[in-house]
């Protein structure tokens, strides 16, 4: 289970899957790697989510894997 990260009541995020250290930091445990998955979701929105993790973790999140699934035609788009 990926914990929810809140920033000053502006926006919170919860990745679909994440890997990270088990030690506590001042702002909580930020994952090192996050996966954002979208089903027929615009790629631009997934990229915005990826930027949120990279910017707001202040370097703790080092990679965001984006997986976009489409049904017509069936395609899988993966970015890091």
NORUR-V922216 format. One record per pair of residues at least 12 apart in sequence whose C-alpha atoms are under 8 Angstrom apart, sorted by the first residue. I is the first residue (numbers start at 1). J is the second residue. Records with the same first field share a line. If there is no record, write none. Layout:
# NORUR-V922216
I: J  J
This chain:
# NORUR-V922216
1: 17
2: 14  15  16  17  18
15: 34  35  36
16: 34  35  36  37
17: 34  35  36
18: 31  32  33  34  35
19: 31  32  33  34
20: 32  33
30: 57  60  61
31: 60  61
32: 60  61  62  63
33: 61  62  63  64  65
34: 53  61  63  64  65
35: 64  65  66  67
36: 49  50  64  65  66  67
37: 66  67  68  69
38: 66  67  68  69
39: 68  69  70
40: 68  69  70  71
41: 68  69
43: 68
46: 66  68
47: 66
50: 64  65  66
63: 80
64: 80
65: 78  79  80
66: 78  79  80
67: 79
